C-alpha cells in the first residue's frame, strides 16, 4: 500500500496523549487528526475527560522530538488566543 496515505483520529486525555502520538509516529503514520485544546470527542464516552487529541500535544511531540513542522507559529498563537474566547 505504498501509494496510500494512512491517517489516524484518536481520542485521548492529558495522561495518555503523548504515548498515543509516539506510538502513531513510530508506526510510520504521520497524518494525525487533532483539535485545538482537544475539544470534541464522543459524548457517550465512559470517561467524561476523554476528547479529541489536542493539537498542542502533537506540536509539543514534534518540537521535543526535533521534527520539522510547516506550522506558522504566529497564526497558531493567534488561533490559540482566539480559542480562549470561544472555549474558555
Protein Blocks (a to p, Z undefined) as FASTA:
>chain_A
ZZbccdddddddfklmmmmmmmmmmnopabdcddehhiacjfkbfblkbccddfklmmmm
mmmnopacfbdfklmmmmmmmmmmmnZZ
